[in-house]
Amino acid sequence: MLHVGLTGAVASGKSAVAAKLAALGAVVIDADKLARQVVEPGTPGLGAIKDTFGEDVLLPDGSLNRPALAAIVFSDEAQRAKLNAIVHPLVRAQAQKLRDAAPKQALVVEDIPLLVESGQAEKFDAVVVVQAPLEERMRRMVYDRGWTEADAKARIAAQATDEQRAAVADYLLDNSGSLAELEAQVESLYQQLAPTQE
């Protein structure tokens, strides 16, 4: 098994790379998806969040009120650290279970938006970083996703820089062109990384 970390700035095209890798046969583990699963109603994760941040972070149906929680944690680093201390270990435990269940000859790719920020680069056999020009990422966030320019800039400011990501990258994918060009790079990368079948 080859264990690969995939990361990139917001709106860099990381999801397109993950989707293509999955289509080619890689086992893709999506950290964002796991982060949602570990705080679903009835989970220990949601219970710990309620105990830490109070009933106000729950909706009437008992599910997580994400905007209410975001308002608390994105304006206060200490509160964000408390949330991360609850969610990150749960996500890593779930990712471990999925890795353990993967076929022995699989290329296992963990899609982790904050891989650099959380200091996880060392735990992978290789790190793949998707890069796109800042102007193009801003355009995608504002025009494609409907974010305000202020929201887009705040998200970029909260993440690692392109230089910090490039410093841990074993492979850099350039997403300044078309989707077809990006997918061609992914196919080439997959041929390099995919374990040979015995």
Backbone as ProteinMPNN parsed JSONL, in Angstrom:
{"seq_chain_A": "MLHVGLTGAVASGKSAVAAKLAALGAVVIDADKLARQVVEPGTPGLGAIKDTFGEDVLLPDGSLNRPALAAIVFSDEAQRAKLNAIVHPLVRAQAQKLRDAAPKQALVVEDIPLLVESGQAEKFDAVVVVQAPLEERMRRMVYDRGWTEADAKARIAAQATDEQRAAVADYLLDNSGSLAELEAQVESLYQQLAPTQE", "coords_chain_A": {"N_chain_A": [[0.842, -1.19, 0.0], [0.543, 2.202, -0.867], [0.671, 5.247, 0.713], [-0.742, 8.263, 0.401], [-0.814, 11.79, 0.769], [-3.082, 14.333, -0.069], [-3.412, 17.689, -0.912], [-4.26, 21.21, -1.044], [-4.812, 24.68, -1.785], [-7.849, 26.475, -0.931], [-10.303, 26.197, -3.447], [-8.497, 25.337, -5.365], [-8.712, 23.162, -6.995], [-8.545, 20.69, -5.926], [-10.556, 18.834, -5.292], [-11.344, 17.949, -7.816], [-9.05, 16.607, -8.584], [-8.991, 14.573, -6.638], [-11.352, 13.213, -7.318], [-10.71, 12.274, -9.888], [-8.523, 10.597, -9.305], [-9.856, 8.669, -7.773], [-11.537, 7.634, -9.745], [-9.657, 6.405, -11.327], [-8.904, 4.326, -9.761], [-7.812, 4.599, -7.229], [-8.009, 4.465, -3.618], [-9.804, 6.786, -2.064], [-9.807, 8.887, 0.688], [-11.77, 11.137, 2.247], [-11.228, 13.839, 4.167], [-12.839, 16.029, 4.901], [-15.415, 15.028, 4.543], [-15.418, 12.982, 6.444], [-15.169, 14.568, 8.715], [-17.669, 15.706, 8.851], [-19.225, 13.426, 9.272], [-18.425, 12.498, 11.824], [-19.646, 14.18, 13.589], [-22.337, 13.85, 13.475], [-25.838, 13.593, 14.505], [-26.214, 11.894, 17.609], [-23.653, 10.945, 17.783], [-20.527, 10.504, 19.61], [-18.858, 12.633, 19.061], [-20.532, 14.86, 18.457], [-21.797, 15.053, 20.911], [-19.643, 15.8, 22.566], [-19.063, 18.295, 21.48], [-21.41, 19.688, 22.099], [-21.239, 19.615, 24.905], [-18.977, 21.188, 25.261], [-19.432, 23.655, 23.94], [-22.067, 24.351, 24.423], [-25.739, 24.294, 24.356], [-26.609, 26.005, 22.379], [-25.314, 25.541, 19.996], [-26.668, 23.61, 18.715], [-29.259, 22.583, 16.473], [-32.92, 22.708, 16.44], [-33.643, 20.061, 15.753], [-31.657, 18.587, 16.845], [-29.316, 18.314, 15.44], [-26.061, 19.539, 14.349], [-25.587, 23.008, 14.514], [-24.104, 24.547, 12.214], [-23.45, 27.241, 11.285], [-23.722, 28.686, 13.717], [-21.776, 27.493, 15.336], [-19.52, 28.058, 13.783], [-19.452, 30.835, 14.011], [-18.565, 31.112, 16.599], [-16.046, 29.753, 16.665], [-14.453, 30.76, 14.567], [-13.841, 33.296, 15.206], [-12.267, 33.228, 17.368], [-9.331, 32.005, 18.407], [-8.636, 30.246, 20.49], [-11.023, 28.936, 21.037], [-11.381, 27.672, 18.585], [-9.257, 25.911, 18.671], [-10.157, 24.228, 20.702], [-12.348, 23.014, 19.424], [-11.02, 21.706, 17.314], [-9.532, 19.9, 18.799], [-11.468, 18.121, 19.555], [-12.622, 17.183, 17.117], [-10.523, 16.492, 15.253], [-9.003, 14.156, 16.257], [-11.025, 12.21, 16.071], [-11.602, 12.17, 13.339], [-9.146, 11.29, 12.361], [-9.044, 8.738, 13.468], [-11.182, 7.503, 12.14], [-10.234, 7.657, 9.518], [-8.066, 5.962, 9.733], [-9.353, 3.506, 10.097], [-10.522, 3.201, 7.569], [-8.237, 3.091, 5.986], [-7.128, 0.712, 6.956], [-8.993, -1.061, 5.975], [-8.596, -1.019, 3.287], [-7.582, -2.53, 0.164], [-4.569, -4.53, 0.017], [-2.796, -3.888, -2.053], [-3.49, -1.322, -2.726], [-3.551, 2.123, -3.844], [-3.683, 4.507, -1.563], [-5.254, 7.476, -0.941], [-5.346, 10.306, 0.976], [-7.422, 12.962, 1.244], [-6.874, 15.986, 2.409], [-7.662, 19.075, 3.403], [-6.344, 20.836, 5.249], [-3.764, 19.801, 5.561], [-1.071, 20.728, 5.649], [-1.246, 22.812, 7.524], [-1.977, 21.388, 9.798], [0.251, 19.934, 10.31], [0.788, 17.35, 9.212], [2.28, 16.273, 7.145], [4.512, 14.581, 7.334], [3.564, 12.024, 7.851], [2.945, 10.655, 5.579], [3.694, 8.621, 2.656], [4.074, 10.019, 0.355], [3.424, 13.395, -0.688], [0.968, 15.186, -2.384], [0.402, 18.205, -3.976], [-1.987, 20.493, -5.076], [-1.987, 23.252, -7.167], [-3.136, 26.529, -8.013], [-3.399, 29.662, -9.731], [-3.693, 32.619, -7.696], [-5.545, 34.614, -8.521], [-7.27, 33.158, -10.137], [-8.299, 31.322, -8.296], [-9.67, 33.089, -6.603], [-11.596, 33.995, -8.415], [-13.054, 31.621, -8.824], [-14.108, 31.195, -6.247], [-15.69, 33.496, -5.804], [-17.298, 33.854, -8.145], [-18.055, 31.234, -9.039], [-18.799, 29.907, -6.673], [-20.233, 31.767, -5.278], [-19.352, 33.262, -3.085], [-18.592, 36.09, -0.963], [-16.144, 38.629, -1.729], [-14.709, 39.336, 0.504], [-15.103, 37.133, 2.218], [-13.802, 35.162, 0.73], [-11.161, 36.115, 0.717], [-10.628, 36.026, 3.462], [-10.722, 33.273, 3.975], [-8.552, 32.392, 2.444], [-6.499, 33.719, 3.801], [-6.513, 32.373, 6.212], [-5.379, 29.967, 5.67], [-2.482, 27.885, 4.882], [0.339, 29.205, 3.02], [1.005, 29.235, -0.561], [3.706, 28.748, -0.894], [4.397, 27.466, 1.502], [2.944, 25.099, 1.251], [4.1, 24.066, -1.093], [6.613, 23.512, -0.144], [6.42, 21.116, 1.247], [5.67, 19.357, -0.656], [5.843, 16.423, -2.62], [4.976, 16.0, -5.12], [3.808, 18.331, -7.45], [0.866, 19.615, -8.779], [-0.252, 21.495, -11.468], [-2.862, 23.608, -11.766], [-3.645, 25.643, -13.62], [-4.67, 25.622, -16.071], [-6.944, 23.949, -18.285], [-9.608, 21.648, -17.258], [-9.225, 19.204, -18.511], [-6.472, 19.268, -18.983], [-5.545, 19.233, -16.354], [-6.52, 16.716, -15.533], [-5.025, 15.062, -17.179], [-2.492, 15.371, -16.073], [-3.009, 14.163, -13.625], [-3.512, 11.525, -14.383], [-0.973, 10.78, -15.295], [0.444, 11.024, -12.909], [-0.845, 9.059, -11.385], [-0.033, 6.745, -12.721], [2.646, 6.749, -11.984], [2.496, 6.442, -9.211], [0.759, 4.325, -8.487], [0.687, 1.185, -6.963], [2.309, -1.686, -8.315], [0.578, -4.504, -9.472], [0.762, -7.603, -7.882]], "CA_chain_A": [[0.0, 0.0, 0.0], [1.212, 3.5, -0.853], [-0.182, 6.159, 1.473], [-0.471, 9.583, -0.17], [-1.598, 12.933, 1.233], [-3.463, 15.274, -1.127], [-3.867, 18.953, -0.349], [-4.215, 22.366, -1.94], [-5.555, 25.828, -1.268], [-9.276, 26.518, -1.245], [-10.602, 26.457, -4.867], [-7.339, 25.026, -6.218], [-9.046, 22.041, -7.871], [-8.208, 19.464, -5.201], [-11.674, 17.884, -5.398], [-11.286, 17.369, -9.163], [-7.934, 15.655, -8.56], [-9.435, 13.428, -5.842], [-12.362, 12.482, -8.099], [-10.02, 11.576, -10.975], [-7.756, 9.511, -8.692], [-10.823, 7.621, -7.414], [-11.987, 7.01, -10.998], [-8.551, 5.586, -11.83], [-8.773, 3.139, -8.922], [-7.271, 4.87, -5.895], [-8.933, 4.549, -2.487], [-9.724, 8.179, -1.618], [-10.402, 9.152, 2.0], [-12.074, 12.571, 2.256], [-11.23, 14.3, 5.558], [-13.997, 16.905, 5.122], [-16.595, 14.157, 4.669], [-15.316, 12.323, 7.76], [-15.408, 15.587, 9.747], [-19.132, 15.85, 8.975], [-19.791, 12.183, 9.815], [-18.12, 12.282, 13.249], [-20.46, 15.081, 14.431], [-23.76, 13.629, 13.189], [-26.62, 13.358, 15.727], [-26.021, 10.618, 18.28], [-22.233, 10.561, 17.853], [-19.764, 11.083, 20.722], [-18.299, 13.92, 18.619], [-21.523, 15.923, 18.65], [-21.978, 15.191, 22.363], [-18.512, 16.562, 23.107], [-19.222, 19.688, 21.038], [-22.489, 20.272, 22.909], [-20.715, 19.799, 26.265], [-17.95, 22.231, 25.251], [-19.892, 24.958, 23.435], [-23.422, 24.651, 24.875], [-26.914, 23.882, 23.562], [-26.86, 26.951, 21.285], [-24.712, 25.082, 18.736], [-27.53, 22.561, 18.152], [-30.533, 22.975, 15.873], [-34.036, 22.051, 17.142], [-33.707, 18.618, 15.498], [-30.539, 17.933, 17.515], [-28.106, 18.286, 14.607], [-25.132, 20.638, 14.579], [-25.851, 24.303, 13.884], [-22.768, 24.908, 11.743], [-23.182, 28.69, 11.326], [-23.562, 29.127, 15.106], [-20.462, 27.03, 15.786], [-18.509, 28.814, 13.028], [-19.369, 32.188, 14.579], [-17.77, 31.014, 17.835], [-14.657, 29.281, 16.516], [-13.629, 31.486, 13.603], [-13.464, 34.605, 15.751], [-11.512, 33.007, 18.606], [-8.406, 30.893, 18.151], [-8.682, 29.282, 21.594], [-12.236, 28.132, 20.832], [-11.13, 26.83, 17.418], [-8.368, 24.836, 19.138], [-11.016, 23.277, 21.443], [-13.111, 22.246, 18.437], [-10.085, 20.82, 16.614], [-9.134, 18.833, 19.734], [-12.56, 17.14, 19.55], [-12.906, 16.622, 15.797], [-9.376, 15.92, 14.535], [-8.709, 12.759, 16.616], [-12.104, 11.343, 15.572], [-11.404, 12.048, 11.89], [-7.958, 10.455, 12.124], [-9.402, 7.355, 13.813], [-12.009, 6.987, 11.044], [-9.35, 7.495, 8.356], [-7.264, 4.754, 9.999], [-10.214, 2.346, 9.821], [-10.668, 3.08, 6.117], [-6.937, 2.619, 5.474], [-6.991, -0.703, 7.324], [-9.923, -1.851, 5.163], [-8.222, -0.921, 1.869], [-6.804, -3.674, -0.346], [-3.139, -4.433, 0.301], [-2.084, -3.273, -3.176], [-4.16, -0.076, -3.107], [-3.008, 3.465, -3.666], [-4.618, 5.158, -0.643], [-5.062, 8.924, -0.996], [-6.126, 11.066, 1.961], [-7.702, 14.334, 0.81], [-6.882, 16.751, 3.664], [-7.461, 20.491, 3.093], [-5.402, 21.496, 6.161], [-2.655, 18.874, 5.799], [0.133, 21.483, 6.031], [-1.538, 23.555, 8.751], [-2.061, 20.457, 10.937], [1.555, 19.297, 10.483], [0.679, 15.909, 8.959], [3.005, 15.872, 5.932], [5.487, 13.52, 7.609], [2.972, 10.691, 8.032], [2.626, 10.076, 4.271], [4.789, 8.183, 1.782], [4.249, 11.117, -0.603], [2.422, 14.463, -0.585], [0.613, 15.805, -3.662], [-0.177, 19.534, -3.775], [-2.615, 21.097, -6.25], [-1.846, 24.703, -7.128], [-3.774, 27.338, -9.051], [-3.101, 31.073, -9.469], [-4.569, 33.279, -6.722], [-6.658, 35.312, -9.198], [-8.216, 32.136, -10.591], [-8.989, 30.8, -7.102], [-10.625, 34.131, -6.183], [-12.708, 33.981, -9.37], [-13.877, 30.433, -8.558], [-14.844, 31.374, -4.988], [-16.672, 34.577, -5.9], [-18.261, 33.667, -9.235], [-18.588, 29.879, -9.11], [-19.385, 29.481, -5.398], [-21.091, 32.824, -4.749], [-18.846, 33.847, -1.848], [-18.171, 37.489, -1.07], [-14.691, 38.764, -1.863], [-14.152, 39.367, 1.87], [-15.081, 35.739, 2.698], [-12.761, 34.45, -0.012], [-9.843, 36.573, 1.217], [-10.468, 35.534, 4.844], [-10.431, 31.847, 3.895], [-7.173, 32.272, 1.957], [-5.595, 34.19, 4.86], [-6.501, 31.391, 7.31], [-4.698, 28.75, 5.228], [-1.047, 27.96, 4.572], [0.64, 29.868, 1.75], [1.426, 28.333, -1.639], [5.11, 28.406, -0.647], [4.425, 26.483, 2.597], [2.48, 23.826, 0.706], [5.1, 23.574, -2.049], [7.786, 23.055, 0.611], [6.229, 19.719, 1.697], [5.156, 18.575, -1.78], [6.665, 15.535, -3.434], [4.449, 16.188, -6.473], [2.992, 19.537, -7.613], [-0.007, 19.615, -9.946], [-0.552, 22.878, -11.847], [-4.234, 23.725, -12.257], [-3.894, 26.969, -14.196], [-5.261, 25.422, -17.398], [-8.279, 23.342, -18.365], [-9.831, 20.418, -16.482], [-8.603, 18.104, -19.263], [-5.021, 19.344, -18.731], [-5.331, 18.78, -14.979], [-6.758, 15.275, -15.469], [-3.881, 14.399, -17.825], [-1.433, 15.347, -15.06], [-3.399, 13.185, -12.606], [-3.298, 10.194, -14.959], [0.468, 10.539, -15.278], [0.808, 10.829, -11.5], [-1.366, 7.759, -10.95], [0.856, 5.71, -13.278], [3.878, 6.754, -11.18], [2.271, 6.098, -7.805], [-0.048, 3.125, -8.248], [1.511, -0.013, -6.755], [2.14, -2.711, -9.349], [-0.165, -5.682, -8.974], [1.605, -8.807, -7.823]], "C_chain_A": [[0.881, 1.245, 0.0], [0.222, 4.502, -0.279], [0.179, 7.597, 1.088], [-1.375, 10.627, 0.451], [-1.847, 13.872, 0.078], [-3.959, 16.551, -0.48], [-3.744, 20.055, -1.395], [-5.033, 23.477, -1.319], [-7.029, 25.701, -1.628], [-9.428, 26.924, -2.717], [-9.421, 26.202, -5.795], [-7.644, 23.918, -7.227], [-8.75, 20.694, -7.242], [-9.314, 18.407, -5.333], [-11.686, 17.203, -6.764], [-10.172, 16.334, -9.238], [-8.346, 14.398, -7.8], [-10.422, 12.572, -6.628], [-11.696, 11.678, -9.218], [-9.206, 10.396, -10.425], [-8.677, 8.351, -8.323], [-11.287, 6.881, -8.664], [-10.915, 6.084, -11.574], [-8.305, 4.349, -10.966], [-8.162, 3.364, -7.546], [-8.381, 4.804, -4.847], [-8.776, 5.958, -1.919], [-10.49, 8.339, -0.311], [-10.535, 10.662, 2.133], [-12.215, 13.063, 3.697], [-12.435, 15.196, 5.861], [-15.266, 16.081, 5.344], [-16.59, 13.463, 6.036], [-15.621, 13.319, 8.875], [-16.903, 15.842, 9.93], [-19.733, 14.615, 9.647], [-19.58, 12.059, 11.322], [-18.879, 13.237, 14.166], [-21.942, 14.978, 14.065], [-24.508, 13.377, 14.5], [-26.383, 11.961, 16.292], [-24.566, 10.187, 18.398], [-21.581, 11.16, 19.105], [-19.185, 12.455, 20.354], [-19.266, 15.063, 18.844], [-21.783, 16.138, 20.136], [-20.878, 16.033, 22.991], [-18.6, 18.03, 22.708], [-20.296, 20.384, 21.864], [-21.993, 20.559, 24.332], [-19.734, 20.974, 26.339], [-18.519, 23.603, 24.924], [-21.337, 25.303, 23.811], [-24.505, 24.262, 23.875], [-27.13, 24.772, 22.34], [-26.245, 26.509, 19.96], [-25.493, 23.914, 18.127], [-28.779, 23.179, 17.549], [-31.66, 22.264, 16.625], [-34.111, 20.548, 16.925], [-32.529, 17.859, 16.117], [-29.265, 17.849, 16.697], [-27.279, 19.549, 14.864], [-25.558, 21.881, 13.816], [-24.504, 24.865, 13.453], [-22.502, 26.411, 11.748], [-22.96, 29.212, 12.757], [-22.19, 28.729, 15.642], [-19.354, 27.812, 15.09], [-18.329, 30.213, 13.605], [-18.525, 32.205, 15.85], [-16.306, 30.745, 17.523], [-13.821, 30.093, 15.542], [-13.278, 32.889, 14.073], [-12.572, 34.463, 16.98], [-10.635, 31.764, 18.451], [-8.448, 29.827, 19.251], [-9.897, 28.367, 21.45], [-12.053, 27.184, 19.646], [-10.238, 25.65, 17.805], [-9.165, 23.779, 19.909], [-11.798, 22.388, 20.477], [-12.199, 21.242, 17.727], [-9.664, 19.642, 17.5], [-10.215, 17.749, 19.837], [-12.61, 16.415, 18.203], [-11.711, 15.9, 15.174], [-9.046, 14.48, 14.947], [-9.769, 11.784, 16.094], [-11.948, 11.103, 14.07], [-10.223, 11.118, 11.605], [-8.242, 8.987, 12.437], [-10.239, 6.72, 12.7], [-11.163, 6.732, 9.802], [-8.504, 6.23, 8.506], [-8.073, 3.497, 9.698], [-10.354, 2.12, 8.318], [-9.364, 2.607, 5.472], [-6.766, 1.128, 5.738], [-7.858, -1.605, 6.449], [-9.542, -1.865, 3.681], [-7.446, -2.162, 1.427], [-5.3, -3.443, -0.166], [-2.367, -3.703, -0.802], [-2.644, -1.907, -3.563], [-3.233, 1.138, -3.007], [-4.044, 4.196, -2.809], [-4.286, 6.645, -0.586], [-5.95, 9.579, 0.047], [-6.202, 12.517, 1.514], [-7.892, 15.177, 2.071], [-6.617, 18.231, 3.361], [-6.373, 21.155, 3.956], [-4.216, 20.587, 6.511], [-1.406, 19.612, 6.296], [-0.081, 22.17, 7.373], [-1.55, 22.648, 9.98], [-0.786, 19.629, 11.099], [1.568, 17.804, 10.208], [1.538, 15.399, 7.799], [3.905, 14.665, 6.156], [4.884, 12.116, 7.661], [2.664, 9.985, 6.708], [3.878, 9.624, 3.525], [5.103, 9.266, 0.746], [3.133, 12.134, -0.379], [2.242, 15.09, -1.963], [-0.079, 17.13, -3.359], [-0.724, 20.043, -5.105], [-2.491, 22.608, -6.116], [-2.589, 25.345, -8.288], [-3.471, 28.797, -8.719], [-4.148, 31.709, -8.549], [-5.78, 33.932, -7.396], [-7.727, 34.311, -9.643], [-8.974, 31.545, -9.412], [-10.02, 31.81, -6.605], [-11.846, 34.114, -7.106], [-13.639, 32.805, -9.085], [-14.716, 30.63, -7.298], [-15.97, 32.384, -5.134], [-17.736, 34.273, -6.953], [-18.869, 32.268, -9.268], [-19.328, 29.475, -7.833], [-20.281, 30.536, -4.761], [-20.642, 33.427, -3.429], [-18.614, 35.34, -2.058], [-16.652, 37.524, -1.189], [-14.028, 38.738, -0.48], [-14.058, 37.946, 2.438], [-13.955, 34.953, 2.036], [-11.377, 34.82, 0.511], [-9.585, 36.06, 2.633], [-10.099, 34.053, 4.838], [-8.981, 31.626, 3.448], [-6.187, 32.647, 3.064], [-5.466, 33.174, 5.993], [-5.738, 30.122, 6.945], [-3.201, 28.983, 5.036], [-0.859, 28.673, 3.235], [1.012, 28.817, 0.697], [2.85, 27.847, -1.397], [5.219, 27.348, 0.454], [3.97, 25.114, 2.107], [3.523, 23.228, -0.234], [6.307, 22.984, -1.323], [7.65, 21.607, 1.076], [5.83, 18.799, 0.554], [6.22, 17.672, -2.387], [6.259, 15.662, -4.902], [3.579, 17.445, -6.471], [2.167, 19.405, -8.886], [-0.422, 21.058, -10.218], [-1.946, 22.943, -12.459], [-4.523, 25.132, -12.758], [-4.536, 26.859, -15.575], [-6.648, 24.814, -17.314], [-8.373, 22.11, -17.468], [-9.156, 19.24, -17.186], [-7.094, 18.084, -19.033], [-4.696, 18.847, -17.326], [-5.474, 17.261, -14.893], [-5.627, 14.491, -16.138], [-2.703, 14.313, -16.852], [-1.725, 14.278, -14.002], [-3.173, 11.763, -13.118], [-1.819, 9.823, -14.936], [0.952, 10.251, -13.855], [0.364, 9.447, -11.017], [-0.471, 6.628, -11.468], [2.157, 5.613, -12.472], [3.669, 6.148, -9.794], [1.601, 4.754, -7.567], [0.861, 1.908, -8.062], [1.267, -1.023, -7.87], [1.456, -3.927, -8.724], [0.752, -6.901, -8.99], [0.817, -10.03, -8.24]], "O_chain_A": [[1.842, 1.337, 0.764], [-0.92, 4.594, -0.729], [1.264, 8.083, 1.407], [-2.567, 10.388, 0.642], [-0.928, 14.181, -0.681], [-4.822, 16.514, 0.396], [-3.197, 19.852, -2.479], [-5.851, 23.238, -0.43], [-7.407, 24.928, -2.507], [-8.781, 27.862, -3.182], [-9.344, 26.776, -6.882], [-6.915, 23.753, -8.205], [-8.709, 19.674, -7.93], [-9.024, 17.219, -5.47], [-12.0, 16.017, -6.864], [-10.33, 15.297, -9.883], [-8.087, 13.284, -8.254], [-10.337, 11.344, -6.605], [-12.073, 10.533, -9.47], [-9.203, 9.317, -11.017], [-8.33, 7.189, -8.531], [-11.416, 5.657, -8.656], [-11.235, 5.095, -12.233], [-7.591, 3.433, -11.374], [-8.01, 2.415, -6.776], [-9.547, 5.055, -5.15], [-7.732, 6.287, -1.356], [-11.662, 7.976, -0.212], [-9.537, 11.382, 2.133], [-13.196, 12.748, 4.372], [-12.992, 15.13, 6.956], [-16.08, 16.392, 6.213], [-17.623, 13.369, 6.699], [-16.257, 12.964, 9.867], [-17.353, 16.156, 11.032], [-20.63, 14.728, 10.482], [-20.461, 11.568, 12.028], [-18.776, 13.129, 15.388], [-22.712, 15.905, 14.315], [-23.896, 12.992, 15.497], [-26.355, 10.976, 15.555], [-24.268, 9.179, 19.038], [-22.023, 12.194, 19.604], [-19.038, 13.327, 21.21], [-18.884, 16.114, 19.359], [-21.97, 17.273, 20.576], [-21.144, 16.878, 23.846], [-18.255, 18.911, 23.495], [-20.121, 21.529, 22.28], [-22.287, 21.613, 24.897], [-19.666, 21.669, 27.353], [-18.145, 24.598, 25.544], [-21.791, 26.417, 23.551], [-24.229, 23.947, 22.718], [-27.76, 24.349, 21.371], [-26.607, 27.035, 18.908], [-25.051, 23.301, 17.155], [-29.294, 24.178, 18.052], [-31.398, 21.319, 17.37], [-34.585, 19.822, 17.799], [-32.407, 16.646, 15.944], [-28.243, 17.37, 17.187], [-27.737, 20.493, 15.507], [-25.854, 21.819, 12.623], [-23.84, 25.567, 14.215], [-21.427, 26.831, 12.177], [-22.112, 30.077, 12.98], [-21.522, 29.516, 16.313], [-18.365, 28.188, 15.719], [-17.212, 30.724, 13.684], [-17.852, 33.193, 16.143], [-15.421, 31.422, 18.047], [-12.596, 30.122, 15.667], [-12.508, 33.593, 13.419], [-12.166, 35.463, 17.57], [-11.125, 30.637, 18.374], [-8.31, 28.638, 18.967], [-9.811, 27.167, 21.711], [-12.504, 26.04, 19.683], [-10.435, 24.531, 17.331], [-8.893, 22.584, 19.793], [-11.902, 21.177, 20.673], [-12.558, 20.077, 17.558], [-9.465, 18.529, 17.014], [-9.917, 16.6, 20.164], [-12.636, 15.185, 18.154], [-11.87, 14.81, 14.624], [-8.826, 13.645, 14.07], [-9.444, 10.658, 15.717], [-12.133, 9.986, 13.586], [-10.292, 10.267, 10.718], [-7.741, 8.096, 11.752], [-10.043, 5.556, 12.352], [-11.342, 5.727, 9.115], [-8.257, 5.518, 7.533], [-7.556, 2.541, 9.119], [-10.309, 0.983, 7.849], [-9.384, 1.819, 4.526], [-6.322, 0.376, 4.87], [-7.516, -2.762, 6.205], [-10.103, -2.639, 2.905], [-6.736, -2.771, 2.227], [-4.826, -2.307, -0.195], [-1.404, -2.988, -0.525], [-2.304, -1.385, -4.625], [-2.288, 1.177, -2.218], [-5.151, 4.474, -3.271], [-3.172, 7.027, -0.226], [-7.171, 9.427, 0.01], [-5.189, 13.209, 1.416], [-8.932, 15.102, 2.725], [-5.477, 18.608, 3.091], [-5.577, 21.946, 3.45], [-3.728, 20.612, 7.641], [-0.761, 19.174, 7.248], [0.781, 22.123, 8.25], [-1.18, 23.076, 11.073], [-0.739, 18.722, 11.93], [2.276, 17.058, 10.885], [1.52, 14.204, 7.504], [4.047, 13.82, 5.272], [5.605, 11.127, 7.532], [2.181, 8.853, 6.706], [4.969, 10.158, 3.725], [6.246, 9.413, 0.314], [2.038, 11.784, 0.061], [3.209, 15.473, -2.623], [-1.031, 17.176, -2.579], [-0.032, 20.03, -6.123], [-2.845, 23.18, -5.085], [-2.664, 24.795, -9.387], [-3.302, 29.138, -7.549], [-5.332, 31.379, -8.616], [-6.904, 33.819, -6.907], [-8.925, 34.576, -9.543], [-10.174, 31.293, -9.517], [-11.127, 31.426, -6.226], [-12.984, 34.208, -6.646], [-14.86, 32.958, -9.098], [-15.895, 30.277, -7.274], [-17.077, 32.16, -4.645], [-18.931, 34.414, -6.692], [-20.07, 32.124, -9.498], [-20.349, 28.79, -7.89], [-21.007, 30.242, -3.811], [-21.444, 34.037, -2.721], [-18.459, 35.8, -3.19], [-15.963, 36.58, -0.802], [-12.937, 38.194, -0.311], [-13.058, 37.591, 3.063], [-13.249, 34.183, 2.686], [-10.529, 33.954, 0.721], [-8.456, 35.7, 2.969], [-9.248, 33.627, 5.619], [-8.274, 30.784, 4.001], [-5.168, 31.982, 3.247], [-4.434, 33.116, 6.661], [-5.476, 29.288, 7.812], [-2.723, 30.118, 5.029], [-1.78, 28.739, 2.421], [1.295, 27.665, 1.024], [3.172, 26.688, -1.657], [6.04, 26.435, 0.356], [4.534, 24.09, 2.493], [3.8, 22.03, -0.181], [6.948, 22.062, -1.827], [8.659, 20.932, 1.28], [5.667, 17.595, 0.755], [7.348, 18.098, -2.636], [7.07, 15.462, -5.806], [2.719, 17.611, -5.606], [2.71, 19.116, -9.953], [-0.884, 21.76, -9.319], [-2.185, 22.4, -13.538], [-5.52, 25.744, -12.374], [-4.902, 27.867, -16.179], [-7.425, 25.112, -16.406], [-7.365, 21.596, -16.983], [-8.579, 18.374, -16.529], [-6.499, 17.014, -18.903], [-3.711, 18.137, -17.118], [-4.656, 16.592, -14.262], [-5.306, 13.381, -15.714], [-2.0, 13.303, -16.81], [-0.821, 13.581, -13.542], [-2.701, 10.9, -12.379], [-1.456, 8.696, -14.601], [1.763, 9.352, -13.631], [1.11, 8.754, -10.324], [-0.187, 5.672, -10.745], [2.703, 4.523, -12.298], [4.531, 5.443, -9.27], [1.851, 4.11, -6.548], [1.71, 1.632, -8.91], [0.133, -1.192, -8.318], [1.74, -4.308, -7.589], [1.424, -7.183, -9.982], [1.357, -11.136, -8.255]]}, "name": "protein", "num_of_chains": 1, "seq": "MLHVGLTGAVASGKSAVAAKLAALGAVVIDADKLARQVVEPGTPGLGAIKDTFGEDVLLPDGSLNRPALAAIVFSDEAQRAKLNAIVHPLVRAQAQKLRDAAPKQALVVEDIPLLVESGQAEKFDAVVVVQAPLEERMRRMVYDRGWTEADAKARIAAQATDEQRAAVADYLLDNSGSLAELEAQVESLYQQLAPTQE"}
